[in-house]
Amino acid sequence: MATTVAASDWPTSVATDPHLNLIPRTDEDRAKIDTVTQPATTFDAPEAFEAHPAGAATTRARTDRDAFSQHSANLSFEEELEFKLGNALFEKIWVFAPASTKASDGLGPLHNARSCQRCHLKDGRGHPPQDLADAAVSMFLRVSVPGPVPEHLQAIHDYIGDAPEPTYGRQLQDFSPPGINPEYRLAATYEDLPVTLADGTVVTLRNPTYQALDLGYGPMQADAMFSPRVAPSMIGLGLLEAIPAADILAGADDADVDGDGISGRANMVWSQEYQTILLGRFGLKAGSPTVHEQSAGAFSGDIGISTPLFPAHWGECTEAQTDCRAAPHGNDEVRGTEIDQPNMDLVTFYSRNLAVPARRNMSDPAVLRGKELFYDTGCISCHTPKFVTHRLEDRDEQSFQLIWPYSDMLLHDMGEGLADNRPEARATGEEWRTPPLWGIGLTQQVSPQAGFLHDGRARTLLEAILWHGGEAETAKTKVTEMTADERADLIAFIESL
């Protein structure tokens, strides 16, 4: 069970947002924010500004697969060009070195995909392999073994030490160039798990089993821990990055002092970029603090492309993988690393500004009834509807926006059914960050094979709800006790987000 970190024990850097050039809030700002972020109390009509979940950055909702690929609506013309350049790099297909296309070589050697877009399909969610013959292009296994807590993280007294698996590192890669073994092949199989609701409706869940087959470098350490991960959607990341850490931390209740059964906890992680402890915001367990650091880590781990932040040209290859480390690479005297900082800045700008689509059908009576049920079941205890972002000196598109992500950005124990039993920083093996719900109703429009939850096991939103346990057990039980019409209204509301 997780222990408690009192607010007074948080490192100062966690609450001060050193990654942002912020303008301090005034008393007038704070009063306005307190008013506008209050939860809804009536449900006969939409709330003010609810149509625009990303504030002025909200884009119109499209009906095609490009719904998650639009830029923030409040970009300038020059910024739109910057966004398009970042998009080109996000879609860029990398090749093995040496190659005649010097600006595109350096892939791998070990890798999970050849581009960012290959995992984040149309900037949306990936999916697990469809059968044993299907490659796991948009899903992989993280891996680690128990280890000591590094000295620079011992200020967090409940930090859970771990270390890379000695042979395979922290992530398993299933692709490689000729002459070098891939690390493994991911196999996913499913057992049907029927759940009978109070009205007699039977919903069949898929209970997954994952295997790392065809290990290319021998057996793993016996105590290796695995976590299946499907690539999440990319929308709204810059706005999530701009939420004041203090506002997120204000929702933390490690010891469940208020007795509501919900004990959201902040993840605290080491920032390679800022060389300090920051609030974790990104990744399925909030293991990364900023969009730039998350993006650079993905280039290194997923594609094997070196960046100024993670300059190893062999990506995630370990010392035990000598052929991989000795393989040709794309670092050169001009770029320095396989992707240089100006291009990383473009990718980061693009990732920050993939826009959240506008709400749909929010005045529909069924949607309004579903919203009330969402509140009544206690879903907002974790899926916090609203925040207001910092005022920022250099990022007008994310500055002082009322946003509706439906996430508290905190870790919650989701029960044994969803546990991966692999810790990450403060996150235990049963904890996950509350995923933002904005845009979730368009998930399968953008990527038809996409599922829900951290590993894509849930084929529908109702299946995803029925997997909830731990702190969400009470809310899940209320859903199982609903009538069919009530469940339909609840799902209609979530799909409208």
Stockholm file with secondary structure:
# STOCKHOLM 1.0

chainA/1-497         MATTVAASDWPTSVATDPHLNLIPRTDEDRAKIDTVTQPATTFDAPEAFEAHPAGAATTRARTDRDAFSQHSANLSFEEELEFKLGNALFEKIWVFAPASTKASDGLGPLHNARSCQRCHLKDGRGHPPQDLADAAVSMFLRVSVPGPVPEHLQAIHDYIGDAPEPTYGRQLQDFSPPGINPEYRLAATYEDLPVTLADGTVVTLRNPTYQALDLGYGPMQADAMFSPRVAPSMIGLGLLEAIPAADILAGADDADVDGDGISGRANMVWSQEYQTILLGRFGLKAGSPTVHEQSAGAFSGDIGISTPLFPAHWGECTEAQTDCRAAPHGNDEVRGTEIDQPNMDLVTFYSRNLAVPARRNMSDPAVLRGKELFYDTGCISCHTPKFVTHRLEDRDEQSFQLIWPYSDMLLHDMGEGLADNRPEARATGEEWRTPPLWGIGLTQQVSPQAGFLHDGRARTLLEAILWHGGEAETAKTKVTEMTADERADLIAFIESL
#=GR chainA/1-497 SS CCCCCCGGGSCHHHHHCTTSCEECCCHHHHHHHHHHTSCCCCCSSCCTTTTCTTGGGCBCCCSSTTTTCCBCTTCCHHHHHHHHHHHHHHHCCCBCSSCSCGGGBCCCSSBSCSSSTTTSGGGSCCCCCSSTTSCCTTEEEEEEEECCCCGGGTTSTTCCCEECBTTTBTBCCCBCCTTSCCSCEEEEEEEEEEEECTTSCEEEEEEEEEEEESCTTCCCCTTCEEEEEECCCCTTHHHHHTSCHHHHHHTCCTTCTTCSSCCCBCCEEEETTTTEEEECCBTTTTCBSSHHHHHHHHIIIIICCCCSSSCCTTTTCCTTCHHHHHSCCCCCTTTSSSSCHHHHHHHHHHHHTBCCBCCCSTTSHHHHHHHHHHHHTTGGGTSCCCEECCEESSCGGGTTCEECCCCCCCEEECCGGGCCCCCBTTBCTTEEECCCCTTGGGHHHHSTTCCBSTTSCBSSHHHHHHTCCGGGHHHHHHHHTSCHHHHHHHHHHHHHC
#=GC SS_cons         CCCCCCGGGSCHHHHHCTTSCEECCCHHHHHHHHHHTSCCCCCSSCCTTTTCTTGGGCBCCCSSTTTTCCBCTTCCHHHHHHHHHHHHHHHCCCBCSSCSCGGGBCCCSSBSCSSSTTTSGGGSCCCCCSSTTSCCTTEEEEEEEECCCCGGGTTSTTCCCEECBTTTBTBCCCBCCTTSCCSCEEEEEEEEEEEECTTSCEEEEEEEEEEEESCTTCCCCTTCEEEEEECCCCTTHHHHHTSCHHHHHHTCCTTCTTCSSCCCBCCEEEETTTTEEEECCBTTTTCBSSHHHHHHHHIIIIICCCCSSSCCTTTTCCTTCHHHHHSCCCCCTTTSSSSCHHHHHHHHHHHHTBCCBCCCSTTSHHHHHHHHHHHHTTGGGTSCCCEECCEESSCGGGTTCEECCCCCCCEEECCGGGCCCCCBTTBCTTEEECCCCTTGGGHHHHSTTCCBSTTSCBSSHHHHHHTCCGGGHHHHHHHHTSCHHHHHHHHHHHHHC
//
